[in-house]
Amino acid sequence: MLMSTCAKNFTALVLACASPALAQNRFAGAKLVEGIDTLDTYTREGTGPIARGREWIVRTVVREGPDAWVILTQWYDSTNAATALGTVRVRSADLSVRFDGVRDRRDSAAVLLTDAWASGWVVPAGETPRLFSGALDGPRYAGDAAVEGFASMSPPVGATLVVPTFALYGAGPLVTRADTLRVTDQAVLQDGPRAVRCLVISRGSTTAWVEAATGHMLVQRGSFGGGRFNWYHARRGVTPPQ
């Protein structure tokens, strides 16, 4: 009887991870860290030195009433002129996306979502505007909020979480894209004089260093140019990992 019960529980867990519609509560108890961060940008070619970029970012996470979080990502160029603004609104109960929008000098997009429906538009630079509206098979999640929410749940090294997300400028929210979040390691980063213990979380081609005690993201790294280059976004004062 015990073996049968364990097998049923394991099967239910596998199905919940595999099916977005069956995993409504994957972020139960998760939270975001409210505040404003200035992020510096860096690039690195191969194993060469990390070079400071000319752009910088202000990332703001605020509560919007008792039921929502809003994440604002404002980009600036080397002249301190604002160049792009991203806005993501997530439901506080489960961190599912309710709005995702981008506005910059070349293109823009906006989508409204529930667990069952999405409607919006995308205007890529130099391309024909696209409208979409249709049914969803469950909630969608945004990358940064999902990573920080996962980290806030204190997962051990080796823990994984599969979340349904979408590419706003790609196939759009009507097409499910599964992201696997995985805690690959622990590390210590320097935030000025303070040593901060971090969880290292991979998500597709990006890696995030997130403060273990709070779930606050300190550094993100990704690749471009066929993997020849890496980009970094690091909270000002934090030394990017070498």
N, C-alpha and C positions, 0 to 999 in steps of 0.2 A: 504494500500500500504506500509506504514511504517513497519507494523508487518511482511508483506511478505518479505521485504528487509532484516530486521533484522534476520528473520529465515534463509534466504539463506546465509547470512554472517556467522551465527553461524554454520550452517551445513558445510560450506566450511572450517571453522576453525577446527572443529572436524575431518573432513576427512584429513586435512593437518597433524594433530598430529598423526592420526592413520596409515597413509600410507606413508612410506619412499619416494615413487616415487613422491608424491604430495607435499612434504615439502622441496623442494630444497633450500629455502631461510631461513631456521629456524635460522641461525646464522648471518643474515645480520646485519652489524654494530658491530659485536662482534670483540674483539681483544685479543691478548695475551700480557703478560708483558715480555719484553726482559730482560735477566739477568742471573746470575749464583747464585744458592743457594746451600749451604751445608745443608743436612738434617741428623738429628740424628734419630736413631731408638729406639723404646721403646716397652715393652710388659707389660701387666697387667693381672693378674689372678683374675677373679671375681671382687670384690670390693676392692681388695688389692691395695698396692702402685704401682705406675708406675715405672718400673725398666728400666734403660738405657741399650740398647742393645750393642752388640760388633761390629755390622756392621754400616756403614754410607754410604751416597749417595751424589753424586754431580749431580745436575739437571741443565741443561743449556738450555735456550730458546733463539734462535737467528733467525733473518730474513735471508732467503736465496733468495736474489733478491727481486723484488717487489711483487712476487706472492706466496710466500711460507714461512712457519715457520718450523723450525726444533727443536725438543725436544730430547735432549740426556740425558739419565739416566745412570750414571756410578756407579756401586756398588763396595764397598771396604770392606775387612774383617778387623779383629782386628790388623793384621800385616801391614795394609795399602796397601795390594796387591789388584789390580783390579780383580774382580771376574766375572762381567757381565756388558754388555753394551746393552741398549735398544735405538733404534732410531726410531722416528716417524716424518714423514714429512706430513704437512697438508697444504692445499690450503688456502691462506690468505682470499680469498673472502667469503668462507663459512665454513672454518675449517674442511672440509672433508679430510679423510686420503688418501694420495697418496703413502705412503710407511710405512710399519711397520716391524721392524726386531729386533731380539734378538740374542745375541751371549754370551754364557758363557762356563764354563768348561765342562758342561755335555750335553747341548743341544743347538740347534739353530733353527732359523726360519726367513723367509723373505717373504714378499708379496708386490706386486705392484698392485695398484688399480686405476681405473677410476670410474666414476659414473655407468658405465655399465659392467665392466669386472674386474676380479681379477685373477692373476696368481702368484704362489709361491710354497714354499716347507716348510715343518716342519720336524725336526729331534728330536723327544722327547728322553730324556735319556732312553737308554735301549730298545727302540722300533724301529720298522721298519720306515724308512723315508717315508714321504707322499708327493706326488706332487698333485697340484690341479690347475685347470684353468677352468673358466666358467663365465657365465653371472650373473650380479647383477641386482636387481630391484631398485637400486638407490644408493646414496652415503653411505659410512660408516664413523663412527666417533670414535675417541679414547677417553677413559675415562677422563684423566686429561685435555686435550684440550677442551673437551666438557664442563666440569665443570667450567673451568676458563673463557671460552667464554660466557657461560650462566651468570656467575656472573658479567662479564664486562658490561652486558646489564642492570644492576641495577634492577633485578626482585624483586617484593615485597614478603614478607612472604606469603606462600601459593601458589606461582606461580609454575607451573610444565612445563616440556618440555620433550617430548618423542623423543628419538633419536635412529636410527638403528646403532648397533655396532656389534662386532663379537669377538669370543674367538679364538685367534691365535693358542693355543694349544688344543682347543676343536674341535668344528665342523668346524672351519675355516670361512673365510669371505663369502663363498658361501651360508651360512645359516644365515639368519637375526635373531639377538637377540635384542629385544627392551629394552633399558634402560630408566627408568623414572628418570629425575632429578627433585628434589623438594626442594624448599627453606622452611626449617622447622622452622627456628628461626633466631634471631640475637644474637650475643655474643660479648664480649670484651676479647681479648687475650693480654697478655703482651709480647712485643717484646723488651726485655731488659727494659729500663725505659719508653718505649713508649707504651701507651694503644692503641690498634688497634681495630676498630669496624669491625666485620666480619659478613658475611652471612654464615649460616650453611646450607649446601646443601647435601642431601642424594642421593645416587646412588646405588641402590641394597643394598648390605650388607655393603657398605662403607659410611662414612660421611666425608665431607671436611669442613674446616673452611677457608674461602676465604675473603681477605681484600675487604671490600665493596667499597672503593674508587677507587680501581684499578683492581680488579679481580685476584689479585695475591694470589695463594694458599699458606697458611701457615702451615696447619696441615691436615693430613689424618688419619683416623682410620678405621680399619676393624676387623674382628673376625676370629678365627680359633679354632681347637680342639672342634668342635661342639658347639661353642659359649662360651666355658669356658674361653678362652683367647682373649684379644684384642691386636692388634699391632698398633703402631703409627709411622708416619713419620712426624717429625716436623722440620721446618727451624731452624737452629742453633740460639739460643738466644730466641726462642719463647717457652713459658711454655705450655706444652700440657694441654688441658682442663681436669679437674678432673671429 
